[in-house]
């Protein structure tokens, strides 16, 4: 937002690009969970574009992104976040986009030292070089701490009006925002990617191990964002809806999985991913009963529906081994 | 002028916006597009996207199950 405004102040036409990898946080969690209902459901990139009065192009890079996540040349961050490779990938995509759409250069909001992995002094040149953008990549917020880029050398933009921010503090940006008259802006300090989340990353790794390969479909990674994930055995796991919102969302996947729910008591929808035996199905039904209002009853009726027309009702005792259940949480 | 329907059910934002954006590229100014989805986020995101890109929202509502936005493609097509 600040980088864009800085360049727009020089009378330059700017349009925004937002890449959707499948792991973006905003929107999804807001849309699914009941407890998130009170929060605004705005998409921050659209909101920012509207505040700035610029066009925004949202680009689906889900398929191309797989290779970045599966084979990151520069490795992962604290969890499964391939931040440096991700940035290189996105700047490369932006370079292709500007060539196809008649734009002259790329700007990003990067600041030297802002982030521990992808925004260090040593890594900023790597992004420029390995993306192929080279000196068509301008970082208006810290440009004065970097060598002049082509747009600066050619006088397309005035280097003197760019900035020299460094470090992790957001204070200079907040002061700049105030100067521009921005009273509301997206909260800084990351958190916009599920791959930086410890629990999500654990579920992703578990899925890869269970599938025996790292390839994935969008639905696979979407489902990792929803519900409690419980793996009682290597060959199957359960996804238990945590509230009505998640239950509604999981309803859309019933045809693709074995599903379980209580018929005698209120309770969550549960999806089973894997190939269970009859014994496994009984255990899954027992765990399903544990999360419903019949958890303290002697017996609960659980309906089990298969991917096709198969359905069966069984009576189970709700699962009571809490310590065991905790161990099975992914 | 034509009217087309986009099924965005089961998609979570921003995917309904992306599909809308891609569909609008194939339409002409004045054409109408009905977007039907299950993510309540589209009720905010698609009107914002329309304002940014010069399209007009004609209808915005829900039938209790799906969320529906009808838009008219503007002259400033992406």
Contacts between the chains, C-beta under 8 A, distances in Angstrom:
chain1	res1	chain2	res2	distance
A	18	B	14	7.4
A	20	B	14	5.6
A	20	B	15	7.1
A	20	B	18	6.3
A	24	B	14	7.4
A	27	B	12	6.0
A	27	B	13	3.7
A	27	B	14	5.9
A	27	B	39	7.5
A	27	B	41	5.0
A	27	B	45	7.4
A	28	B	12	4.7
A	28	B	13	7.4
A	30	B	41	6.3
A	31	B	12	5.5
A	31	B	13	6.3
A	31	B	39	4.5
A	31	B	40	5.9
A	31	B	41	4.6
A	32	B	12	7.4
A	40	B	44	7.9
A	41	B	13	7.6
A	41	B	40	6.4
A	41	B	41	4.5
A	41	B	43	7.8
A	41	B	44	5.3
A	41	B	45	7.7
A	42	B	44	5.7
A	42	B	45	7.5
A	42	B	48	7.3
A	43	B	13	6.0
A	43	B	14	5.6
A	43	B	17	7.1
A	43	B	41	7.1
A	43	B	44	7.5
A	43	B	45	4.8
A	43	B	48	7.1
A	45	B	14	7.9
A	46	B	14	7.7
A	46	B	17	7.3
A	46	B	45	5.8
A	46	B	48	4.5
A	46	B	49	5.9
A	46	B	52	6.8
A	47	B	48	6.7
A	49	B	52	5.3
A	50	B	48	5.7
A	50	B	51	6.2
A	50	B	52	5.6
A	54	B	52	7.7
A	55	B	52	6.0
A	55	B	53	6.2
A	55	B	78	7.1
A	56	B	49	7.6
A	56	B	52	5.8
A	57	B	21	7.6
A	57	B	78	7.4
A	58	B	14	5.3
A	58	B	17	5.7
A	58	B	18	5.2
A	58	B	21	6.3
A	58	B	49	8.0
A	59	B	18	7.6
A	60	B	15	7.4
A	60	B	18	5.1
A	222	B	12	6.8
A	248	B	38	7.9
A	252	B	9	7.5
A	252	B	10	4.6
A	252	B	38	7.0
